[in-house]
C-alpha cells in the first residue's frame, strides 16, 4: 500500500500543479478554451482525494480527516461546477479567490492524508 500511496501523492501533486497553472491562465484572461480540461482534471483530482481518503480509512487515519476529505471533495466539485453563476461582474473576483483557496486546501488535504497514511502503524505491508 505504501507504493500506491506514493504514486497517488505524486499524481496528485502533478495534477494540482497543472490545475493551478491553468487557473492562473484563466485569471489572466488567457486560454479560456481549456476550461473543460481544467474541470475534468479537477474532477480527477477529487477522485484521487477520495481514493486517498479511502486508503486513509483502511490505514486507520483519524476518522475526522477522512470525513473532511470526502466532504471537501464534494465542496470542490459543487463549487467548481457552479462558480460561473455566482456574483456576476467585478464581484466575481471574490469567487475566483475563494475557488483558488478551496483548491489549495484540497491539495493540502491530499498531502496531509498521504503523510498520515505513510506514518500509520497499520502500514505494515
Helices and strands as residue ranges (DSSP letters): H 2-27, G 32-34, H 35-58, H 63-82, G 83-85, G 89-91, H 92-119
